[in-house]
């Protein structure tokens, strides 16, 4: 093996170990929870990353979950895994969120400025997320569907408002 191959290999190993560290910490927290008999726990606990490619071709990494590495797992509310998809051809914006275990009547969706708030609660299942929107959408065009644990919220994109201007007569 050449010297520079070994350096690249070490760099990759170091990067991989740093990426694994939060998951190892979660595993340790989970194992330690079983040792305490007096503590009431809620679950499941989850944490992860989603990696997508943005419209500019650059990767977009998002964290999700109801537990952050290094913090105690106390959250009863889960953050659903959600994707924002812009369809330039149909001039639409679609939000897809995974929220198993709730019913349509349990879901509340609110549009506040450039943010979509999604809340749902059914028995022991509680979900909450805030999704920022970078595009101008028509709030009156919103349609939401929920089936098999998948929520889809669809908006029509607004056309860019261009100033019309005014012709001024010279006297």
C-alpha positions in Angstrom: 0.0 0.0 0.0 1.4 3.4 -0.9 1.9 6.0 1.8 -0.8 8.4 0.5 -3.3 5.5 0.3 -2.8 4.9 4.0 -3.3 8.6 4.8 -6.6 8.6 2.9 -7.6 5.4 4.6 -6.9 6.9 8.1 -8.8 10.1 7.2 -11.8 8.0 6.1 -11.6 5.9 9.3 -11.5 9.0 11.5 -14.5 10.5 9.6 -16.4 7.3 9.9 -15.7 7.0 13.7 -16.9 10.6 14.2 -20.1 9.8 12.4 -20.6 6.7 14.5 -20.0 8.4 17.9 -23.6 9.8 18.3 -25.1 6.3 17.6 -22.7 4.7 20.1 -23.7 7.2 22.7 -27.4 6.5 22.0 -26.7 2.8 22.3 -25.0 3.4 25.7 -27.9 5.6 26.9 -30.4 2.9 25.8 -28.5 0.2 27.7 -28.2 2.3 30.8 -32.0 3.0 30.8 -32.6 -0.7 31.4 -30.5 -0.6 34.6 -32.7 2.0 36.4 -35.9 0.4 37.7 -37.5 3.6 39.2 -37.4 5.7 36.1 -40.4 5.8 33.8 -39.3 5.9 30.2 -41.1 6.8 27.0 -40.2 5.6 23.6 -39.1 4.7 21.1 -36.1 7.0 20.9 -34.6 7.7 17.5 -32.1 10.0 15.9 -30.7 10.2 12.4 -29.6 12.1 9.4 -31.3 12.4 6.0 -29.1 13.4 3.0 -30.7 14.7 -0.2 -29.5 16.6 -3.2 -30.8 20.2 -3.3 -32.0 22.0 -6.5 -28.5 23.5 -6.9 -26.9 20.0 -6.9 -25.3 20.4 -3.5 -26.0 17.8 -0.7 -28.4 18.8 2.1 -27.9 17.1 5.4 -30.8 17.3 8.0 -30.9 15.9 11.5 -34.2 14.4 12.7 -35.5 12.6 15.7 -36.6 13.1 19.3 -33.2 12.6 20.9 -30.0 14.5 20.3 -26.7 12.8 21.1 -25.3 13.5 24.5 -28.7 14.7 25.9 -31.0 12.6 28.1 -34.0 11.1 26.3 -37.0 12.9 27.8 -39.0 14.1 24.8 -42.5 12.6 24.5 -43.0 14.5 21.2 -41.4 13.1 18.1 -40.2 15.1 15.1 -41.5 13.4 12.0 -39.2 12.8 9.1 -40.3 15.4 6.5 -39.2 16.3 3.0 -39.9 19.5 1.0 -40.2 18.9 -2.7 -40.5 21.7 -5.3 -42.0 20.7 -8.6 -41.1 23.5 -11.0 -43.0 21.9 -13.9 -46.3 21.8 -12.0 -45.4 25.0 -10.1 -46.1 23.3 -6.8 -44.5 22.7 -3.4 -45.1 19.4 -1.6 -44.3 18.5 2.0 -44.2 14.8 2.8 -44.1 13.8 6.5 -44.0 10.3 8.0 -46.4 10.2 11.1 -47.5 6.6 11.7 -50.0 5.8 14.5 -52.3 8.9 14.2 -55.5 9.5 12.4 -56.6 12.3 10.0 -58.7 14.0 12.7 -55.6 14.2 15.0 -53.5 16.3 12.6 -53.3 20.1 12.8 -51.5 22.0 10.0 -50.9 25.7 10.3 -49.3 28.1 7.9 -47.6 31.0 9.7 -45.6 33.3 7.4 -42.9 31.2 5.8 -43.3 28.3 8.2 -45.5 25.3 8.2 -46.4 23.9 11.7 -47.5 20.3 11.9 -48.9 18.8 15.1 -50.6 15.5 15.7 -51.5 13.6 18.8 -53.3 10.2 19.2 -53.1 8.3 22.4 -49.4 8.0 23.2 -48.2 9.2 19.7 -47.3 12.9 19.6 -45.7 14.7 16.6 -44.5 18.2 16.1 -42.4 19.9 13.5 -41.7 23.4 12.0 -40.8 23.4 8.4 -39.4 26.6 6.9 -40.5 27.4 3.3 -38.1 29.4 1.1 -40.6 29.8 -1.8 -43.7 32.0 -2.0 -46.8 29.8 -1.9 -50.5 30.5 -2.3 -51.9 29.7 1.1 -55.5 29.4 -0.3 -54.4 26.5 -2.6 -53.2 24.2 0.2 -54.5 20.6 0.1 -53.5 17.9 2.6 -54.0 14.1 2.4 -53.1 11.4 5.0 -52.9 7.7 4.3 -50.9 4.8 5.7 -48.9 7.1 8.1 -47.8 9.5 5.3 -49.0 13.1 5.3 -48.8 15.1 2.1 -49.4 18.8 2.1 -49.4 20.5 -1.4 -49.2 24.2 -2.2 -49.3 26.0 -5.6 -46.3 28.3 -6.0 -47.0 32.1 -6.3 -45.7 33.9 -9.3 -43.0 36.5 -8.5 -44.6 39.9 -8.0 -43.1 42.3 -10.4 -43.8 46.0 -10.0 -46.0 47.2 -12.8 -44.5 50.7 -12.9 -46.1 53.9 -14.0 -45.5 56.2 -17.0 -44.9 59.8 -16.1 -45.8 62.5 -18.5 -43.3 65.4 -18.8 -45.0 68.9 -18.6 
